């Protein structure tokens, strides 16, 4: 990691001295995330001009050497991460990965792809995993500090707190969700307190079936307001 930071700092200085940063900043006034055709076409045209002006800098042997060192350092860091998992949990371990109705969270897509190269990855629905206590399985409540500020990352359980002679037990939302994802993945069937309601599941299946029928018959559904 130190090699990557050193190379990034050195390359950033060289880019500033060579005027590359000023050239690449021209792209900040354009965007491809627009419905306006003229603005959408302006971005690739400007990008082509910027690439042409910066090609000489990025094709230098020194710059390509920096990129190769960063690549080697990143691969070495990834291998150490996977080796730590194998040393602690075994080479044949199973990794449970939380998702939301089949949609993997964007920040963890890269980690999931990396781990799946060496271990078996199972996607587990995250429904109610963060708001259900991983000890007593009761519903957690939100925590407000003395200043009246609501803390999103902290939840409290009154049921577990009474057993320990305390009024409440505070838990971290992410740690609690990870424990419940592990519990749901290791169970023969999904625990009842983490299941979705029957009506939600039936509506999801009905919506999926309706969309498949419309696609097969090439029918375009009407907007929700009913206007064509």
C-alpha positions as CSV (number, residue, x, y, z in Angstrom):
1,X,0.0,0.0,0.0
2,X,2.9,2.3,0.7
3,X,4.2,1.8,-2.8
4,X,0.8,2.7,-4.3
5,X,0.6,6.0,-2.3
6,X,4.2,7.0,-3.1
7,X,3.6,6.4,-6.8
8,X,0.3,8.3,-6.7
9,X,1.9,11.3,-5.0
10,X,4.8,11.3,-7.4
11,X,2.7,10.9,-10.5
12,X,0.3,13.6,-9.3
13,X,3.2,16.1,-9.0
14,X,4.4,15.2,-12.5
15,X,1.0,15.7,-13.9
16,X,0.7,19.1,-12.3
17,X,4.1,20.2,-13.6
18,X,3.3,18.9,-17.1
19,X,0.0,20.7,-17.3
20,X,-2.0,17.4,-17.6
21,X,-4.3,18.3,-14.7
22,X,-5.3,21.5,-16.4
23,X,-6.0,19.6,-19.7
24,X,-8.1,16.9,-18.0
25,X,-10.0,19.4,-16.0
26,X,-11.8,20.4,-19.2
27,X,-13.9,17.3,-18.9
28,X,-15.4,18.6,-15.6
29,X,-17.7,21.0,-17.6
30,X,-19.2,18.0,-19.6
31,X,-21.2,15.0,-18.5
32,X,-22.5,11.9,-20.2
33,X,-25.3,11.5,-17.6
34,X,-27.9,13.6,-19.4
35,X,-30.9,13.2,-21.7
36,X,-29.9,16.1,-23.9
37,X,-28.4,14.7,-27.1
38,X,-26.2,17.8,-27.7
39,X,-24.7,17.7,-24.2
40,X,-24.3,13.9,-24.4
41,X,-22.3,14.1,-27.7
42,X,-20.1,17.0,-26.4
43,X,-18.5,14.7,-23.8
44,X,-17.0,12.1,-26.2
45,X,-15.8,14.8,-28.5
46,X,-14.0,16.6,-25.7
47,X,-12.7,13.3,-24.3
48,X,-11.1,12.5,-27.7
49,X,-9.4,15.8,-27.8
50,X,-8.1,15.4,-24.2
51,X,-6.8,11.9,-24.9
52,X,-5.0,13.2,-28.0
53,X,-3.3,15.9,-25.9
54,X,-2.3,13.7,-23.1
55,X,-1.3,10.6,-25.1
56,X,2.4,11.6,-25.2
57,X,2.6,11.9,-21.4
58,X,0.9,8.6,-20.6
59,X,2.9,6.6,-23.2
60,X,6.2,7.6,-21.5
61,X,8.2,4.6,-20.3
62,X,8.5,6.1,-16.8
63,X,4.7,6.5,-16.5
64,X,4.1,3.0,-17.7
65,X,6.6,1.7,-15.1
66,X,4.7,3.5,-12.4
67,X,1.4,1.9,-13.5
68,X,3.0,-1.5,-13.5
69,X,4.4,-1.0,-10.0
70,X,0.9,0.0,-8.8
71,X,-0.6,-3.0,-10.5
72,X,1.9,-5.4,-8.8
73,X,1.4,-3.8,-5.4
74,X,-2.4,-4.0,-5.7
75,X,-2.3,-7.7,-6.8
76,X,0.0,-8.4,-3.9
77,X,-2.4,-6.7,-1.4
78,X,-5.3,-8.7,-2.8
79,X,-3.4,-12.0,-2.5
80,X,-2.5,-11.2,1.1
81,X,-6.2,-10.4,1.9
82,X,-7.3,-13.8,0.4
83,X,-4.5,-15.6,2.2
84,X,-5.6,-14.2,5.5
85,X,-9.2,-15.5,4.9
86,X,-7.8,-18.9,4.0
87,X,-5.5,-19.1,7.0
88,X,-8.3,-18.1,9.5
89,X,-11.3,-19.9,8.1
90,X,-9.8,-22.6,5.8
91,X,-9.4,-22.9,2.1
92,X,-12.8,-24.5,1.6
93,X,-14.8,-21.9,3.6
94,X,-18.0,-20.4,2.3
95,X,-18.5,-16.6,2.3
96,X,-22.0,-15.2,2.8
97,X,-22.5,-11.9,0.9
98,X,-25.4,-9.6,1.7
99,X,-27.5,-8.3,-1.2
100,X,-30.8,-6.6,-1.6
101,X,-33.3,-8.5,-3.7
102,X,-30.6,-9.8,-6.0
103,X,-28.9,-6.4,-6.4
104,X,-25.4,-6.3,-5.0
105,X,-24.4,-3.1,-3.3
106,X,-22.1,-1.1,-5.5
107,X,-19.3,-0.5,-2.9
108,X,-18.9,-4.3,-2.4
109,X,-19.2,-5.5,-6.0
110,X,-15.4,-5.5,-6.5
111,X,-14.8,-7.2,-3.1
112,X,-17.3,-9.9,-4.0
113,X,-15.7,-10.5,-7.4
114,X,-12.3,-10.8,-5.8
115,X,-13.4,-13.2,-3.1
116,X,-15.3,-15.4,-5.6
117,X,-12.0,-16.1,-7.4
118,X,-10.9,-18.4,-4.6
119,X,-13.9,-19.1,-2.3
120,X,-17.6,-20.0,-2.7
121,X,-19.7,-16.9,-2.3
122,X,-23.4,-17.2,-1.4
123,X,-25.7,-14.1,-1.7
124,X,-28.0,-13.6,1.3
125,X,-31.0,-11.2,1.3
126,X,-30.2,-8.4,3.7
127,X,-33.9,-7.9,4.7
128,X,-34.2,-7.1,8.4
129,X,-30.6,-8.2,9.2
130,X,-29.6,-4.8,10.5
131,X,-32.7,-4.1,12.6
132,X,-32.9,-7.5,14.2
133,X,-30.8,-8.2,17.3
134,X,-28.3,-11.0,16.6
135,X,-28.5,-12.2,20.2
136,X,-32.2,-12.3,21.3
137,X,-33.7,-11.8,17.8
138,X,-35.9,-8.9,18.9
139,X,-36.4,-5.7,16.9
140,X,-33.8,-3.0,17.6
141,X,-34.6,0.6,18.1
142,X,-32.8,3.7,17.0
143,X,-30.5,5.5,19.3
144,X,-30.5,9.2,20.0
145,X,-27.7,10.7,22.0
146,X,-27.9,13.3,24.7
147,X,-27.8,16.2,22.2
148,X,-30.9,14.8,20.4
149,X,-28.9,13.6,17.4
150,X,-30.0,10.4,15.8
151,X,-27.1,8.0,15.2
152,X,-27.6,5.9,12.1
153,X,-24.7,3.5,12.8
154,X,-25.9,2.7,16.4
155,X,-29.0,0.7,17.4
156,X,-30.1,-0.4,20.9
157,X,-31.8,-3.5,22.3
158,X,-33.8,-3.2,25.5
159,X,-34.4,-7.0,25.8
160,X,-30.7,-7.9,26.0
161,X,-29.9,-5.0,28.2
162,X,-32.3,-6.2,31.0
163,X,-30.4,-9.5,31.2
164,X,-27.1,-7.8,31.8
165,X,-28.5,-5.4,34.5
166,X,-28.5,-2.6,32.0
167,X,-31.4,-0.7,30.5
168,X,-30.2,-1.1,26.9
169,X,-27.5,-2.9,24.9
170,X,-25.9,-0.9,22.1
171,X,-24.9,-2.6,18.9
172,X,-23.2,-1.5,15.7
173,X,-25.6,-1.7,12.7
174,X,-23.1,-3.2,10.3
175,X,-21.7,-5.8,12.8
176,X,-25.2,-6.8,13.8
177,X,-26.2,-7.2,10.1
178,X,-23.1,-9.3,9.4
179,X,-23.9,-11.7,12.3
180,X,-27.5,-12.1,11.0
181,X,-26.3,-12.7,7.4
182,X,-24.0,-15.5,8.7
183,X,-26.9,-16.9,10.8
184,X,-29.3,-16.8,7.8
185,X,-26.7,-18.5,5.5
186,X,-25.8,-21.2,8.0
187,X,-29.4,-22.1,8.8
188,X,-31.2,-24.9,6.8
189,X,-34.0,-22.3,6.0
190,X,-34.3,-18.6,6.5
191,X,-35.3,-17.7,10.0
192,X,-38.9,-16.4,10.4
193,X,-37.8,-13.1,11.9
194,X,-35.8,-12.3,8.8
195,X,-38.4,-13.4,6.2
196,X,-40.4,-11.1,4.0
197,X,-44.2,-11.1,4.3
198,X,-46.1,-13.4,2.0
199,X,-47.9,-10.6,0.3
200,X,-44.6,-8.9,-0.7
201,X,-43.3,-12.2,-2.1
202,X,-46.5,-12.8,-4.1
203,X,-46.5,-9.3,-5.5
204,X,-42.9,-9.7,-6.6
205,X,-43.7,-13.0,-8.3
206,X,-46.8,-11.5,-9.9
207,X,-44.9,-8.5,-11.2
208,X,-42.1,-10.7,-12.6
209,X,-44.6,-12.9,-14.4
210,X,-46.4,-9.9,-15.8
211,X,-43.2,-8.4,-17.1
212,X,-42.2,-11.7,-18.7
213,X,-45.6,-12.0,-20.5
214,X,-45.4,-8.4,-21.8
215,X,-41.9,-9.0,-23.1
216,X,-42.9,-12.3,-24.8
217,X,-45.8,-10.5,-26.5
218,X,-43.8,-7.3,-27.2
219,X,-46.3,-5.2,-25.3
220,X,-45.2,-1.9,-23.8
221,X,-46.8,-1.2,-20.4
222,X,-48.6,2.1,-19.9
223,X,-47.2,4.7,-17.6
224,X,-48.5,4.7,-14.0
225,X,-50.6,7.8,-14.6
226,X,-52.5,6.0,-17.4
227,X,-51.6,8.4,-20.2
228,X,-50.2,7.2,-23.5
